Amino acid sequence: MENIQSSSAEASADKQTKPDHKVKAIVSFVLGIISVIPFFIFILYWFFPISFIFSFPYMGSTSFIAGLVGLILGIIGLKSSKKKIAIAGIILCIIGVLYVFIIIGLAMLGFGGIGR
């Protein structure tokens, strides 16, 4: 009887010391989607040049911040049972962060369309 109680106490202590990071994996995936949305708006802008779509001033910073936070949470979420969602979140966050650097690079090369 004593053995059963000690094993159940060890199991509950084990659950308390090893938290499952599946919420962080899911949040990483959601932030990855949020960080990729401006990238697709930018692609859409090239095919259908509507000025109000591209005039949203915080597209790059939203993508960058959501991408960095999602990347950190995705790396932590790799330790969870939702490993595939964490990997998808990491990939989307990397695309979102790279989007910002691509836009900055294009702007530095003169493809920004400013002054046309």
WORAUR-V734714 format. One line per field, one symbol per residue. ss: DSSP state (H for helix, E for strand, L for the rest). phi: phi as a letter, one per 30 degrees, with the letter a starting at -180 (. if undefined). burial: # if it has 9 or more other ideal C-beta (glycine too) atoms within 8 Angstrom, else .. A space follows every 10 residues. Layout:
ss=???
phi=???
burial=???
This chain:
ss=LHHHHHHHHH HHHHHHHLLL LHHHHHHHHH HHHHHHHHHH HHHHHHHLLL HHHHLLLLHH HHHHHHHHHH HHHHHHHLLL LLHHHHHHHH HHHHHHHHHH HHHHHHHHHL LLLLLL
phi=.ddddddddd dddddddcdd cddddddddd dddddceddd dddddddbdc dddddddcdd dddddddddd dddddddddc dcdddddddd dddddddded dddddddddj cdidid
burial=.......... .......... ##.####### #########. ##.##..... ..##....## .###.##### #.######.# .##.###### #######.## ..##.##... ......
